Amino acid sequence: MNEMELKYGCNPNQKPARVFMHNDKDLPFQVLSGRPGYINLLDAFNGWQLVRELKKATGLPAAASFKHVSPAGAAVGLPLSETLAKIYWVDDMGELSPLASAYARARGADRMSSFGDFISLSDVCDASTAKLIKREVSDGVIAPGYEPEALEILKEKKKGNYCVIQIDPDYEPEPIERKQVFGVVFEQGRNNLDINKDMLGNVVTENKEIPDQAKIDLVISLITLKYTQSNSVCYAKDGQAIGIGAGQQSRVHCTRLAGQKADNWFLRQAPQVLNLQFVDGIKRADRDNAIDVYIGDEYMDVLADGVWEKTFKVKPPVFTKEEKRAWLDQMTDVALGSDAFFPFGDNIERAHKSGVKYIAQPGGSVRDDNVIETCNKYNMAMAFTGIRLFHH
């Protein structure tokens, strides 16, 4: 089959809609369940490329959580600590497979943004991963294959309407890609850049030490950025993205946005949050929303009298600004990637507040000296990759 009709395009009024292949070639995927939409497929194909490259770069199973053609999370399959298992709501699932751990990380880093995601998996989906997917609100999943038990679990989701796509793992697109905007055809060579640790050799700061785990995190950050709407920056730690700032016109706004997401990821691990007592039967999304508000500046929206009782068994104390800052000061060894150069040192100042110690960015700003000086101020190690990663 070389063509598939879609219900509509980006919006319901954009009809007709379809995906197809030129030159009578078959589509490189099969739909095993459900019916994908236009944006679903954009998420699926971008996500598949991302996890495929993460697997190639690290040798570990990888997963991504996509929303509106940018990743909300991306990770490789490292074991979860007891704390991470708890904040990702998988502490009741026993030992997870490496692939399931990758998705728990990708989904769990920014649960607010991952709600209703499209999932990408680098490896054949196993039952452990399928059971995790089953309990989350999600539009669909793409993987190179599915174990029989896993496929049966996924086919039951959404009363049989959950979208399950199997991609041909050997498919390689043509080297030239095209798209049309306002009737004009754009053509360019595909971005087949191989991102790996070798890109991190040009360390321009006084601190030249980037340990192996930090290099892995920087590579994860850069590969994630390759498939994130620009401008974009990505904070990463321990094998996963912990804060992604996408689609901002100002780079420092990307850095602030992603930094706040990284801060929230770490604040969710604080004892004040781990010890919250939720009412019985609360939905997962309501629990996530409550935590997000509680650790933010509008905490009284969930702590006011007559309101907190709907969410908590016991009224929580205010998580004060001073307490949050003291907790965040314990976050260290965070890696930060940027899809283009940092034009000012203010990006580094903001990154420092979120525990960043290692940075990879293209370099090339007329103010590189100011950026390097700011890194030296905080003993950060920064590599200039010389490679821009814009994605539109």
Helices and strands as residue ranges (DSSP letters): E 3-6, E 17-20, E 29-33, H 38-58, E 62-67, E 70-76, H 82-87, H 98-108, H 111-114, E 117-121, H 127-134, E 138-143, H 148-155, G 157-160, E 163-167, E 176-181, E 184-189, G 197-200, H 212-226, E 232-237, E 240-246, H 251-267, H 271-274, H 284-294, H 300-303, G 308-310, H 321-328, E 334-338, H 346-352, E 356-361, H 368-377, E 381-384
